[in-house]
Amino acid sequence: MNSQPTFLLLADGDFSPMTSKTANSVIRFLPDRVVGVVDREHAGKTVQEVLGFGGAIPVVGSMKEGLAQKPDAVLIGIAPAGGRLPDEWRAWLAEALDAGADLWSGLHTFLSDDPLLAAKADEKGCTILDVRKPPANLPVAMGLAREVDACVVLTVGTDCNVGKMTAQLRLVEGLEERGLKTRFVATGQTGIFIEGWGIAVDAVVADFIAGAAEQLVLKAAPGADVVLVEGQGSINHPGYSGVTLGLLHGACPDALILCHQATREYIGEYRSAPWLKIPPLTDYIKMYEMLGNAVHPTKVIAVSMNTYDLSDEEARAACAAAAQETGLPCTDPVRFDAAPLLDAIVAAARG
């Protein structure tokens, strides 16, 4: 994954600030490599009009229109529950291969296992990249990540899709500017697309999730002052807490940044009817520190707030309220100055 291909993003029917996490993140961090987005619902608009960022990248209504932009690859831009390929998209992806475009996917359904798509890729000399395929021979974690010299910082959350990856990607440049050599460790398909390496830990057999996290830290740490490990899920999410705990124990983080969406009140609220209320941030701090300290000393050092759906005044008030509740620095690093988070990491790394 060392090349710099241009992408057509496929997010049909789910292109929005909350439902197309993969597409949105690629647009945010690799905008110069995105030629368009396929979504019939918003066809004719720009990405800026749909997301509030991304500029004049066009949204088109068909694969044919998107392929006219001459992308090097079609990238699956959504991460649906269960990671399965929508049936209608199979023909569209075959169309992309016929046009000579590679396929990049982070779905649990591996496109390279599809007989039609695999045959077309072979015929056309195209590549199908399934980044969720875990590497072979992952180990059981042995706590080796605790021995690295770098300060390991893991983002943890109150729910899925609250900005754990985005927050950290926004911090890398700031930490480098402060003189700290920083590596970002991708643990999900979107981060792998952006960073170019990593392991999608939610596709790893449960016994080896912590081992995968350990390997990633060991790979990233040499020569680094700070290793930022992308968090997944939430410790009290009924579906994804196992991945969260595997990362917490495998990465052996020295520090944690708690991520939360200010307006979200229930776990999974952005996907389905709410039923499990999100407890206070102070409860999460206690939970994460207790479980993390069972393996390696760690503490929550800051709060990263996602305020995308609030006014500036409301967003600042939400950050101030979280800081008052927790006694920790808090900001939205996408919307506001990231200095409160950067200061906390610098203190942890040099303390």
Residue pairs with C-beta under 8 A, 6 or more apart in sequence:
1 129
1 192
1 196
1 197
2 196
4 33
5 33
5 71
5 72
5 73
5 102
6 33
6 34
6 35
6 70
6 71
6 72
6 73
7 26
7 30
7 33
7 34
7 35
7 71
7 72
7 73
7 74
7 75
7 104
8 34
8 35
8 36
8 37
8 38
8 66
8 67
8 69
8 71
8 73
8 74
8 75
8 96
8 101
9 22
9 23
9 26
9 27
9 34
9 36
9 37
9 38
9 74
9 75
9 77
10 37
10 38
10 63
10 66
10 74
10 75
10 76
10 77
10 78
10 89
10 92
10 93
11 20
11 22
11 23
11 37
11 38
11 39
11 77
11 78
12 38
12 39
12 40
12 41
12 86
12 88
12 89
13 39
13 40
13 41
13 86
14 20
14 39
14 78
14 80
15 23
15 37
15 39
15 41
15 42
15 50
15 59
15 77
16 50
16 51
17 24
17 51
17 52
17 308
17 309
18 161
18 270
19 78
19 270
20 77
20 78
21 78
21 79
21 161
21 190
22 75
22 76
22 77
22 78
22 79
22 106
22 189
22 190
22 193
23 37
23 75
23 77
23 78
24 51
24 77
25 165
25 166
25 169
25 190
25 191
25 193
25 194
26 33
26 34
26 75
26 77
26 190
26 193
26 194
27 34
27 37
27 47
27 51
27 53
27 54
27 57
28 53
28 54
28 166
29 169
29 194
30 193
30 194
31 54
31 55
31 57
34 47
34 54
34 57
35 57
35 66
35 69
35 70
35 71
36 57
36 58
36 59
36 60
36 65
36 66
36 69
36 71
37 47
37 57
37 58
37 59
37 60
37 66
37 77
38 59
38 60
38 61
38 62
38 63
38 65
38 66
38 92
39 50
39 59
39 60
39 61
40 61
40 62
42 49
42 50
42 59
43 59
43 60
43 61
44 59
44 61
45 59
46 54
46 55
46 56
46 57
46 58
46 59
47 53
47 54
47 55
47 56
47 57
47 58
47 59
48 54
48 55
48 56
48 57
50 59
52 308
58 69
60 66
60 69
63 74
63 92
63 95
63 96
64 95
66 74
67 95
67 96
67 99
67 101
71 101
72 101
72 102
73 101
73 102
73 103
73 104
73 129
74 93
74 96
74 101
74 102
74 103
74 104
75 103
75 104
75 105
75 193
76 85
76 89
76 103
76 104
76 105
76 106
76 107
79 106
79 107
79 189
79 190
80 86
80 107
81 271
82 108
83 106
83 107
83 108
83 109
83 132
83 203
84 107
84 108
84 109
85 105
85 107
85 109
85 111
85 114
90 114
90 116
90 117
93 103
93 111
93 117
94 116
94 117
94 120
96 103
97 103
97 117
97 120
97 121
97 124
97 126
98 120
98 124
100 124
100 125
100 126
101 126
102 126
102 127
102 128
102 129
103 111
103 117
103 121
103 126
103 127
103 128
103 129
104 129
104 131
104 193
105 111
105 128
105 129
105 130
105 131
105 132
105 189
106 130
106 131
106 132
106 188
106 189
106 190
106 192
106 193
106 200
107 130
107 132
107 189
108 132
108 203
110 130
110 132
110 133
111 117
111 118
111 128
111 130
112 118
112 121
112 128
112 130
117 128
118 128
120 126
121 127
121 128
131 189
131 192
131 193
131 200
132 189
132 200
132 202
132 203
133 203
134 199
134 200
134 203
134 204
134 205
134 208
134 212
135 199
138 199
138 204
138 205
138 208
138 211
138 212
138 215
139 208
139 211
139 214
139 215
140 207
140 208
140 210
140 211
141 210
141 211
141 213
141 214
141 249
141 250
142 211
142 214
143 214
143 252
143 295
143 296
144 214
144 218
145 152
145 213
145 214
145 217
145 218
145 221
145 250
145 251
145 252
145 296
146 252
146 295
146 296
148 217
148 218
148 221
148 227
149 221
150 183
150 220
150 221
150 224
150 225
150 226
150 227
151 225
151 226
151 227
151 254
151 255
151 345
151 348
151 349
152 217
152 221
152 226
152 227
152 229
152 251
152 252
152 253
152 254
152 255
153 168
153 226
153 227
153 228
153 229
153 253
153 254
153 255
153 256
153 257
153 301
153 345
153 348
154 229
154 231
154 247
154 248
154 251
154 253
154 255
154 256
154 257
154 298
155 164
155 165
155 167
155 168
155 228
155 229
155 230
155 231
155 256
155 257
155 258
155 259
155 304
156 164
156 231
156 234
156 235
156 244
156 248
156 256
156 257
156 258
156 259
156 284
156 288
156 300
157 163
157 164
157 231
157 233
157 234
157 244
157 258
157 259
157 260
158 234
158 258
158 259
158 260
158 261
158 264
158 267
158 278
158 281
158 284
159 234
159 237
159 260
159 261
159 264
159 267
159 268
159 269
159 270
159 278
160 232
160 233
160 234
160 237
160 240
160 268
161 261
161 270
162 259
162 260
162 261
162 264
162 306
163 259
163 261
163 304
163 306
163 334
164 230
164 231
164 232
164 259
164 304
165 186
165 188
165 190
165 191
165 230
165 231
166 306
166 333
166 334
167 257
167 259
167 304
167 333
167 334
167 341
168 184
168 228
168 230
168 257
169 184
169 191
169 194
170 333
170 334
170 338
171 182
171 228
171 333
171 338
171 341
171 342
171 345
172 182
172 184
172 228
174 338
174 339
174 342
175 182
175 225
175 226
175 342
175 345
175 346
176 182
178 342
178 346
180 225
180 226
180 345
180 346
180 349
181 223
181 224
181 225
181 226
182 224
182 225
182 226
182 227
182 228
183 220
183 221
183 224
183 226
183 227
183 228
184 191
184 195
184 220
184 228
184 230
185 198
185 216
185 217
185 220
185 227
185 228
185 229
185 230
185 251
186 192
186 194
186 195
186 197
186 198
186 199
186 230
187 198
187 199
187 200
187 201
187 212
187 213
187 216
187 229
187 230
187 231
187 232
187 247
188 198
188 200
188 201
188 202
188 230
188 232
189 200
191 198
191 230
192 198
192 199
192 200
198 216
198 230
199 212
199 215
199 216
201 209
201 212
201 213
201 232
201 243
201 246
201 247
202 232
202 233
202 240
202 243
204 212
206 242
206 246
209 242
209 243
209 246
209 247
209 250
210 246
210 247
210 249
210 250
211 250
212 246
212 250
213 229
213 246
213 247
213 249
213 250
213 251
214 250
214 251
214 252
216 229
216 251
217 227
217 229
217 250
217 251
217 252
220 227
221 227
225 349
226 345
226 349
229 247
229 251
229 253
231 244
231 247
231 259
232 240
232 243
232 244
232 247
233 239
233 240
233 241
233 243
233 244
234 240
234 241
234 244
234 267
235 241
235 244
235 245
235 248
235 284
235 287
235 288
235 291
236 267
236 276
236 279
236 287
237 244
237 267
237 268
238 267
238 276
239 268
245 291
248 288
248 291
248 292
248 295
249 291
249 292
249 294
249 295
249 296
252 295
252 296
252 298
253 292
253 296
253 298
254 296
254 297
254 298
254 348
255 298
255 299
255 300
255 301
255 344
255 345
255 348
256 288
256 289
256 292
256 298
256 299
256 300
256 301
257 300
257 301
257 302
257 303
257 304
257 341
257 344
257 345
258 281
258 284
258 285
258 288
258 300
258 302
258 303
258 304
258 326
258 328
259 303
259 304
259 305
259 306
260 278
260 281
260 284
260 303
260 304
260 305
260 306
260 322
261 305
261 306
261 307
261 308
262 305
262 306
262 307
262 310
262 314
262 315
262 318
262 319
262 322
263 309
263 310
264 270
264 278
265 274
265 277
265 278
266 274
266 275
266 276
266 277
266 278
267 274
267 276
267 277
267 278
268 274
268 275
268 276
280 325
281 303
281 322
281 325
281 326
282 325
282 326
284 300
285 300
285 326
285 328
288 298
288 300
289 298
289 299
289 300
292 298
300 326
300 328
301 328
301 329
301 344
301 345
301 347
301 348
302 328
302 329
302 330
302 340
302 341
302 344
302 345
303 319
303 322
303 323
303 326
303 328
303 329
303 330
304 330
304 331
304 332
304 333
304 341
305 315
305 318
305 319
305 322
305 330
305 331
305 332
306 332
306 334
307 314
307 315
307 318
307 319
307 332
307 335
308 334
308 335
310 318
312 335
315 332
315 335
315 336
316 336
319 330
319 331
319 332
319 336
320 330
322 328
322 330
323 329
323 330
328 344
329 340
329 341
329 343
329 344
330 340
331 337
331 338
331 339
331 340
331 341
333 341
